[in-house]
Amino acid sequence: MTKAEDTMQADEQSSAEYSAPGGYGPVPPEVLASMSGLDMLRKMLSGELPAPPISKTLSFSLSEVDEGRVVFRGMPKEEHLNPAGTIHGGWTATIMDSALACVVQSVLKQGEAFTTTEFKVNLIRPITPETGEVACEAKIVSRGRTIGVSECRVTDSRGRLMAFGTETCSIFPARGA
């Protein structure tokens, strides 16, 4: 098998691993307002609701969800490389932002919504396609009436810390609630 065929086969396998059982697309605001954040995330995980399209483009997905804790898993690929030959920091930041925001979503009540107001990323080690799958685990730090704060760690399959970060989100009434 040629290197190109190997790469194609690996891409097909990783695409299958990170596919969304419910497809891809936005969740309508009225659906978001009709359930708690945890219920919405569980429905995304089970395929009852679609996953965000960016997760397909960047080859990552939600893999675990509990109240106050979520895990995303992703497979960095050659198309995510920067000119220096490592995975672009934007890829790492995006999987982190997804986990950090979703963990805040996991503690929202029905009728509440949120948006990111501040995001801090610390890139510790370079990620390359050879790194293999990475996991981004996020936990809630604080959930107040109008502010949610979360933290996350990105690790490789050997448990090495690749990046960590924090996020602050504003919490407000959802449209249509």
C-alpha positions as a Markdown table, in Angstrom:
| # | Residue | x | y | z |
|---|---|---|---|---|
| 1 | Met | 0.0 | 0.0 | 0.0 |
| 2 | Thr | 1.3 | 3.5 | -0.9 |
| 3 | Lys | 1.7 | 6.3 | 1.7 |
| 4 | Ala | -1.2 | 8.1 | 0.1 |
| 5 | Glu | -3.4 | 5.0 | 0.4 |
| 6 | Asp | -2.3 | 4.6 | 4.0 |
| 7 | Thr | -3.2 | 8.2 | 4.7 |
| 8 | Met | -6.6 | 7.9 | 3.0 |
| 9 | Gln | -7.4 | 4.7 | 4.9 |
| 10 | Ala | -6.4 | 6.4 | 8.2 |
| 11 | Asp | -8.5 | 9.5 | 7.4 |
| 12 | Glu | -11.5 | 7.2 | 6.7 |
| 13 | Gln | -11.1 | 5.4 | 10.0 |
| 14 | Ser | -10.6 | 8.6 | 12.0 |
| 15 | Ser | -13.6 | 10.2 | 10.3 |
| 16 | Ala | -15.7 | 7.2 | 11.2 |
| 17 | Glu | -14.5 | 7.4 | 14.8 |
| 18 | Tyr | -15.5 | 11.1 | 15.0 |
| 19 | Ser | -18.7 | 11.0 | 13.1 |
| 20 | Ala | -21.9 | 12.2 | 14.8 |
| 21 | Pro | -24.8 | 9.7 | 14.9 |
| 22 | Gly | -27.3 | 12.5 | 14.7 |
| 23 | Gly | -25.5 | 14.3 | 11.8 |
| 24 | Tyr | -24.3 | 17.8 | 11.9 |
| 25 | Gly | -26.0 | 21.2 | 12.1 |
| 26 | Pro | -27.2 | 23.9 | 14.5 |
| 27 | Val | -29.7 | 23.1 | 17.2 |
| 28 | Pro | -32.8 | 25.5 | 16.8 |
| 29 | Pro | -33.1 | 28.1 | 19.6 |
| 30 | Glu | -36.5 | 26.9 | 20.6 |
| 31 | Val | -35.1 | 23.4 | 21.1 |
| 32 | Leu | -32.2 | 24.8 | 23.2 |
| 33 | Ala | -34.7 | 26.7 | 25.4 |
| 34 | Ser | -36.9 | 23.7 | 25.9 |
| 35 | Met | -34.4 | 21.6 | 27.9 |
| 36 | Ser | -31.5 | 21.9 | 30.4 |
| 37 | Gly | -28.0 | 22.1 | 29.0 |
| 38 | Leu | -27.2 | 18.7 | 30.3 |
| 39 | Asp | -30.2 | 17.1 | 28.6 |
| 40 | Met | -29.2 | 18.9 | 25.3 |
| 41 | Leu | -25.6 | 17.6 | 25.5 |
| 42 | Arg | -26.8 | 14.1 | 26.3 |
| 43 | Lys | -29.1 | 14.2 | 23.3 |
| 44 | Met | -26.2 | 15.3 | 21.1 |
| 45 | Leu | -24.1 | 12.5 | 22.4 |
| 46 | Ser | -26.8 | 9.9 | 21.7 |
| 47 | Gly | -27.5 | 11.3 | 18.2 |
| 48 | Glu | -31.0 | 12.6 | 19.0 |
| 49 | Leu | -29.6 | 16.1 | 18.2 |
| 50 | Pro | -27.0 | 17.1 | 15.6 |
| 51 | Ala | -23.4 | 17.8 | 16.5 |
| 52 | Pro | -21.9 | 21.2 | 15.5 |
| 53 | Pro | -20.5 | 21.1 | 11.9 |
| 54 | Ile | -17.1 | 22.4 | 13.1 |
| 55 | Ser | -16.5 | 19.1 | 14.9 |
| 56 | Lys | -16.6 | 17.3 | 11.5 |
| 57 | Thr | -14.3 | 19.8 | 9.9 |
| 58 | Leu | -11.7 | 19.6 | 12.7 |
| 59 | Ser | -12.1 | 15.9 | 13.5 |
| 60 | Phe | -13.2 | 16.0 | 17.1 |
| 61 | Ser | -16.3 | 15.0 | 19.1 |
| 62 | Leu | -18.0 | 15.1 | 22.4 |
| 63 | Ser | -17.3 | 11.7 | 24.0 |
| 64 | Glu | -18.5 | 12.0 | 27.7 |
| 65 | Val | -20.9 | 14.3 | 29.5 |
| 66 | Asp | -21.9 | 14.6 | 33.1 |
| 67 | Glu | -23.1 | 17.6 | 35.1 |
| 68 | Gly | -20.0 | 19.8 | 35.5 |
| 69 | Arg | -17.7 | 17.6 | 33.4 |
| 70 | Val | -17.3 | 16.9 | 29.7 |
| 71 | Val | -14.7 | 15.2 | 27.6 |
| 72 | Phe | -14.0 | 15.8 | 23.9 |
| 73 | Arg | -11.7 | 13.6 | 21.8 |
| 74 | Gly | -9.9 | 14.6 | 18.7 |
| 75 | Met | -7.6 | 13.3 | 16.0 |
| 76 | Pro | -5.1 | 16.0 | 14.7 |
| 77 | Lys | -4.5 | 15.5 | 11.0 |
| 78 | Glu | -2.1 | 16.8 | 8.4 |
| 79 | Glu | -4.7 | 19.3 | 7.2 |
| 80 | His | -4.6 | 21.0 | 10.6 |
| 81 | Leu | -0.8 | 21.7 | 10.3 |
| 82 | Asn | 0.7 | 25.2 | 10.5 |
| 83 | Pro | 3.7 | 26.2 | 8.4 |
| 84 | Ala | 6.1 | 24.9 | 11.1 |
| 85 | Gly | 4.7 | 21.4 | 10.7 |
| 86 | Thr | 2.8 | 21.2 | 14.0 |
| 87 | Ile | -0.9 | 21.3 | 14.6 |
| 88 | His | -2.1 | 24.9 | 14.5 |
| 89 | Gly | -2.8 | 26.4 | 17.9 |
| 90 | Gly | -6.3 | 27.2 | 16.6 |
| 91 | Trp | -7.2 | 23.5 | 16.3 |
| 92 | Thr | -6.1 | 23.0 | 20.0 |
| 93 | Ala | -7.9 | 26.2 | 21.0 |
| 94 | Thr | -11.1 | 25.1 | 19.3 |
| 95 | Ile | -11.3 | 21.7 | 20.9 |
| 96 | Met | -10.6 | 23.5 | 24.2 |
| 97 | Asp | -13.3 | 26.2 | 23.7 |
| 98 | Ser | -15.8 | 23.5 | 22.8 |
| 99 | Ala | -15.1 | 21.5 | 26.0 |
| 100 | Leu | -14.9 | 24.6 | 28.2 |
| 101 | Ala | -18.2 | 26.0 | 26.8 |
| 102 | Cys | -20.0 | 22.7 | 26.9 |
| 103 | Val | -19.1 | 22.1 | 30.5 |
| 104 | Val | -20.8 | 25.4 | 31.4 |
| 105 | Gln | -23.7 | 24.4 | 29.2 |
| 106 | Ser | -23.9 | 21.2 | 31.3 |
| 107 | Val | -24.9 | 23.2 | 34.4 |
| 108 | Leu | -27.5 | 25.4 | 32.7 |
| 109 | Lys | -31.2 | 25.1 | 33.7 |
| 110 | Gln | -34.0 | 25.0 | 31.1 |
| 111 | Gly | -34.5 | 28.5 | 29.7 |
| 112 | Glu | -30.9 | 29.6 | 30.2 |
| 113 | Ala | -28.3 | 30.3 | 27.6 |
| 114 | Phe | -24.6 | 31.4 | 27.6 |
| 115 | Thr | -21.8 | 32.9 | 25.6 |
| 116 | Thr | -18.1 | 33.0 | 26.0 |
| 117 | Thr | -16.7 | 36.3 | 27.3 |
| 118 | Glu | -13.0 | 35.3 | 28.0 |
| 119 | Phe | -10.8 | 32.4 | 27.0 |
| 120 | Lys | -7.2 | 31.6 | 28.1 |
| 121 | Val | -5.1 | 29.0 | 26.4 |
| 122 | Asn | -1.7 | 27.6 | 27.5 |
| 123 | Leu | 0.0 | 25.5 | 24.9 |
| 124 | Ile | 2.6 | 23.2 | 26.7 |
| 125 | Arg | 3.8 | 20.7 | 24.0 |
| 126 | Pro | 3.5 | 20.7 | 20.3 |
| 127 | Ile | 0.8 | 18.4 | 18.8 |
| 128 | Thr | 1.5 | 16.7 | 15.6 |
| 129 | Pro | -0.5 | 14.1 | 13.6 |
| 130 | Glu | 1.9 | 11.5 | 15.1 |
| 131 | Thr | 0.6 | 12.5 | 18.6 |
| 132 | Gly | -2.5 | 10.5 | 17.8 |
| 133 | Glu | -5.8 | 11.0 | 19.6 |
| 134 | Val | -6.0 | 13.7 | 22.3 |
| 135 | Ala | -8.5 | 14.1 | 25.0 |
| 136 | Cys | -9.8 | 17.4 | 26.4 |
| 137 | Glu | -11.4 | 17.1 | 29.8 |
| 138 | Ala | -13.2 | 20.2 | 31.1 |
| 139 | Lys | -14.7 | 20.8 | 34.6 |
| 140 | Ile | -16.8 | 23.5 | 36.0 |
| 141 | Val | -14.9 | 25.8 | 38.5 |
| 142 | Ser | -17.8 | 28.1 | 39.4 |
| 143 | Arg | -21.4 | 28.5 | 38.4 |
| 144 | Gly | -23.0 | 31.7 | 39.6 |
| 145 | Arg | -26.3 | 33.4 | 38.6 |
| 146 | Thr | -24.8 | 35.2 | 35.6 |
| 147 | Ile | -21.2 | 33.9 | 35.3 |
| 148 | Gly | -19.8 | 30.4 | 34.7 |
| 149 | Val | -16.1 | 29.6 | 34.9 |
| 150 | Ser | -14.5 | 26.4 | 33.6 |
| 151 | Glu | -11.1 | 24.8 | 33.2 |
| 152 | Cys | -9.7 | 22.1 | 30.9 |
| 153 | Arg | -6.6 | 19.9 | 30.2 |
| 154 | Val | -5.6 | 18.5 | 26.9 |
| 155 | Thr | -3.7 | 15.2 | 27.1 |
| 156 | Asp | -2.3 | 12.7 | 24.7 |
| 157 | Ser | -2.8 | 8.9 | 24.9 |
| 158 | Arg | 0.1 | 8.6 | 27.3 |
| 159 | Gly | -1.5 | 11.1 | 29.7 |
| 160 | Arg | 1.1 | 13.9 | 28.9 |
| 161 | Leu | -0.3 | 17.4 | 29.3 |
| 162 | Met | -0.4 | 19.1 | 25.9 |
| 163 | Ala | -2.4 | 22.3 | 26.9 |
| 164 | Phe | -4.6 | 23.7 | 29.5 |
| 165 | Gly | -6.9 | 26.7 | 29.8 |
| 166 | Thr | -9.8 | 28.5 | 31.4 |
| 167 | Glu | -13.0 | 30.2 | 30.1 |
| 168 | Thr | -15.5 | 32.6 | 31.5 |
| 169 | Cys | -19.1 | 32.6 | 30.2 |
| 170 | Ser | -22.0 | 35.0 | 30.7 |
| 171 | Ile | -25.3 | 33.3 | 31.5 |
| 172 | Phe | -28.6 | 34.8 | 30.6 |
| 173 | Pro | -32.2 | 33.9 | 29.7 |
| 174 | Ala | -32.5 | 32.0 | 26.4 |
| 175 | Arg | -34.4 | 33.4 | 23.4 |
| 176 | Gly | -37.8 | 31.9 | 23.3 |
| 177 | Ala | -37.6 | 30.8 | 27.0 |
